[in-house]
Amino acid sequence: MAKRETGTAAALIPPKPTLPMLREIARGCQACDLYKTGTQTVFGEGGPRARVFMVGEQPGNDEDLAGKPFVGPAGKLLDRALDRAGVDRRQVYVTNVVKHFKWEPKGKRRIHAKPSAGEIRACLPWLEAELSLVKPDVIVALGATAAQTLLGRAFRVSQQRGQLVSSPYGMVLATVHPSSILRVPDDEARHAEMDRLVTDLKPVAAYLRRAAA
């Protein structure tokens, strides 16, 4: 079990990490109290030199149980959107800002609860370490939490979605989290939102083509 850090996970990052090393160390992370209610740490997955790096807010219920990111309904929807946008899923690394599932009970279900600024700050060293190792061509922020973590609190996904923006971490494109589409109750509106997500992701495919030229 890794030693508990009350500030952030920074002290847990070794001097010369690898992704497998980080994944193993993160299993015992206790940098914030979410480890007490999450089933397990859900670390990122994908190729060590993936060209696209996708970041969500936190794992959901399915991911918490499986120990893998983006394996639930939102992940499957994201896979379909990437395919339609022309982005090779094999070139994508997926992870979350926060590595434990934060939830609150609703009957027998566990419902997503938004992570606090302190929980995001505690977990950020894991994300920064992943980014430094993968060195992607482009980063896709899925949802407001991921976008504001990478681009600052003033960033608004509703105003700048689908645009490639320079950041200290590299080129970032922000869009909605696929889980938001699943919550749309009307079929027609849900299809329209899926189309918007695909449109948002198309600049990623175009950027990769230009980078490869």
C-alpha positions as CSV (number, residue, x, y, z in Angstrom):
1,M,0.0,0.0,0.0
2,A,1.3,3.4,-1.0
3,K,1.9,5.9,1.7
4,R,-1.0,8.4,2.2
5,E,-0.3,12.0,1.0
6,T,-2.6,14.6,2.4
7,G,-1.8,17.3,-0.2
8,T,-1.5,15.7,-3.6
9,A,-0.2,12.5,-5.3
10,A,2.9,14.3,-6.4
11,A,5.2,12.5,-3.8
12,L,4.0,9.2,-5.2
13,I,5.4,9.9,-8.7
14,P,8.9,8.3,-9.1
15,P,11.7,10.2,-10.8
16,K,11.7,8.1,-14.0
17,P,8.2,6.6,-14.3
18,T,6.7,4.4,-16.9
19,L,2.9,4.0,-17.5
20,P,2.9,0.4,-16.0
21,M,4.8,1.7,-13.0
22,L,2.4,4.6,-12.4
23,R,-0.6,2.3,-12.8
24,E,0.7,0.0,-10.1
25,I,1.6,2.8,-7.7
26,A,-1.8,4.5,-8.2
27,R,-3.6,1.4,-7.1
28,G,-2.7,2.4,-3.5
29,C,-3.1,6.1,-3.8
30,Q,-4.7,7.8,-0.8
31,A,-4.0,11.4,-1.7
32,C,-7.6,12.3,-1.1
33,D,-10.5,10.5,0.7
34,L,-12.2,9.1,-2.5
35,Y,-10.2,5.9,-2.1
36,K,-12.5,5.1,0.9
37,T,-15.6,4.9,-1.2
38,G,-14.3,3.9,-4.7
39,T,-13.9,0.2,-5.4
40,Q,-10.5,0.7,-6.9
41,T,-8.2,3.2,-8.7
42,V,-9.2,3.5,-12.4
43,F,-6.0,4.5,-14.2
44,G,-5.7,5.5,-17.9
45,E,-5.3,3.0,-20.7
46,G,-4.0,3.1,-24.2
47,G,-0.8,2.9,-26.2
48,P,2.3,4.5,-24.6
49,R,2.7,6.8,-27.6
50,A,-1.0,7.3,-28.5
51,R,-1.5,10.3,-30.7
52,V,-4.8,11.3,-29.1
53,F,-5.2,11.7,-25.3
54,M,-8.8,11.9,-24.1
55,V,-9.6,13.1,-20.6
56,G,-12.9,12.8,-18.7
57,E,-13.9,13.9,-15.3
58,Q,-13.9,10.6,-13.3
59,P,-14.7,7.0,-13.7
60,G,-18.4,6.0,-13.5
61,N,-20.0,3.0,-11.8
62,D,-19.1,0.5,-14.6
63,E,-15.5,1.8,-14.7
64,D,-15.2,1.6,-10.9
65,L,-16.2,-2.0,-10.9
66,A,-14.1,-3.0,-13.9
67,G,-11.0,-1.0,-13.0
68,K,-10.9,0.3,-16.6
69,P,-11.8,3.7,-18.1
70,F,-14.6,4.3,-20.5
71,V,-16.0,0.8,-20.6
72,G,-19.6,1.7,-19.8
73,P,-22.4,3.1,-22.0
74,A,-20.6,6.5,-22.3
75,G,-17.4,4.8,-23.4
76,K,-19.3,2.8,-26.0
77,L,-20.9,6.0,-27.3
78,L,-17.5,7.6,-27.4
79,D,-16.1,4.7,-29.5
80,R,-19.0,5.2,-32.0
81,A,-18.4,8.9,-32.2
82,L,-14.6,8.4,-32.8
83,D,-15.3,5.9,-35.6
84,R,-17.8,8.3,-37.3
85,A,-15.3,11.2,-36.9
86,G,-12.5,9.2,-38.5
87,V,-10.3,8.9,-35.4
88,D,-8.6,5.5,-35.1
89,R,-9.5,4.3,-31.6
90,R,-6.2,2.4,-31.5
91,Q,-4.4,5.7,-31.5
92,V,-6.3,7.0,-28.4
93,Y,-5.3,6.9,-24.7
94,V,-8.2,7.4,-22.4
95,T,-8.1,8.6,-18.8
96,N,-9.8,10.8,-16.2
97,V,-8.8,13.8,-14.2
98,V,-9.9,12.0,-11.0
99,K,-9.0,8.3,-10.7
100,H,-11.6,7.2,-8.1
101,F,-15.4,7.2,-8.5
102,K,-17.1,9.8,-6.4
103,W,-20.7,8.8,-5.8
104,E,-23.8,9.2,-3.6
105,P,-26.5,6.6,-3.0
106,K,-29.9,6.8,-4.6
107,G,-31.8,3.8,-3.6
108,K,-29.7,0.8,-4.7
109,R,-27.8,2.8,-7.3
110,R,-24.6,4.8,-7.0
111,I,-25.0,8.2,-8.6
112,H,-22.1,10.3,-9.9
113,A,-21.1,13.2,-7.6
114,K,-19.0,16.1,-8.9
115,P,-15.4,16.0,-7.5
116,S,-14.3,19.0,-5.4
117,A,-11.4,21.3,-6.3
118,G,-9.3,19.7,-3.6
119,E,-9.9,16.2,-5.0
120,I,-9.0,17.4,-8.5
121,R,-5.9,19.0,-7.2
122,A,-4.9,15.9,-5.3
123,C,-5.2,13.7,-8.4
124,L,-3.7,16.1,-10.9
125,P,-0.1,14.8,-10.7
126,W,-1.3,11.4,-12.1
127,L,-2.8,13.1,-15.1
128,E,0.3,15.3,-15.7
129,A,2.5,12.3,-15.4
130,E,0.4,10.4,-18.0
131,L,0.6,13.4,-20.4
132,S,4.4,13.7,-20.0
133,L,4.9,10.1,-20.9
134,V,2.4,9.7,-23.7
135,K,3.2,13.0,-25.4
136,P,0.1,13.0,-27.6
137,D,-0.4,15.2,-30.7
138,V,-3.7,16.4,-29.4
139,I,-5.7,16.3,-26.1
140,V,-9.4,16.0,-26.0
141,A,-11.1,17.3,-22.9
142,L,-14.5,15.6,-22.3
143,G,-16.7,17.9,-20.3
144,A,-16.3,21.0,-18.2
145,T,-14.1,19.5,-15.4
146,A,-11.5,18.2,-17.8
147,A,-11.6,21.3,-19.9
148,Q,-11.1,23.7,-17.0
149,T,-8.4,21.5,-15.4
150,L,-6.4,21.8,-18.6
151,L,-7.4,25.3,-19.8
152,G,-8.3,27.2,-16.7
153,R,-11.5,28.0,-14.8
154,A,-12.6,30.7,-17.2
155,F,-12.9,28.2,-20.1
156,R,-16.5,27.4,-21.2
157,V,-17.1,24.3,-23.2
158,S,-20.4,25.7,-24.4
159,Q,-18.7,28.6,-26.1
160,Q,-15.5,27.0,-27.4
161,R,-16.3,23.4,-28.0
162,G,-14.7,21.8,-31.1
163,Q,-11.9,24.4,-31.3
164,L,-8.2,23.5,-31.0
165,V,-6.7,25.6,-28.3
166,S,-3.0,25.9,-27.2
167,S,-2.3,25.1,-23.6
168,P,0.7,24.3,-21.4
169,Y,-0.1,20.7,-21.9
170,G,-0.3,20.9,-25.8
171,M,-3.1,21.3,-28.2
172,V,-6.5,20.8,-26.5
173,L,-9.9,20.4,-28.0
174,A,-12.9,20.5,-25.6
175,T,-16.3,19.0,-26.1
176,V,-19.1,17.5,-24.0
177,H,-18.7,14.3,-22.0
178,P,-20.5,11.5,-23.8
179,S,-22.5,10.7,-20.6
180,S,-24.3,14.0,-21.1
181,I,-25.7,12.7,-24.4
182,L,-27.0,9.6,-22.7
183,R,-29.0,11.8,-20.3
184,V,-30.9,13.5,-23.1
185,P,-34.4,12.1,-22.8
186,D,-35.6,12.7,-26.3
187,D,-34.4,10.4,-29.1
188,E,-34.3,13.1,-31.8
189,A,-32.4,15.5,-29.5
190,R,-30.0,12.7,-28.5
191,H,-29.2,11.9,-32.1
192,A,-28.6,15.6,-32.7
193,E,-26.2,15.8,-29.8
194,M,-24.4,12.8,-31.0
195,D,-24.0,14.5,-34.4
196,R,-22.5,17.6,-32.6
197,L,-20.0,15.4,-30.8
198,V,-18.9,13.8,-34.0
199,T,-18.6,17.3,-35.6
200,D,-16.5,18.4,-32.6
201,L,-14.1,15.4,-33.0
202,K,-13.6,15.8,-36.8
203,P,-10.9,18.5,-36.3
204,V,-8.9,15.9,-34.3
205,A,-8.9,13.6,-37.3
206,A,-7.9,16.5,-39.6
207,Y,-5.1,17.6,-37.2
208,L,-3.7,14.0,-37.1
209,R,-3.7,13.9,-40.9
210,R,-1.9,17.2,-41.1
211,A,0.6,16.1,-38.5
212,A,1.3,12.9,-40.5
213,A,1.8,14.7,-43.8
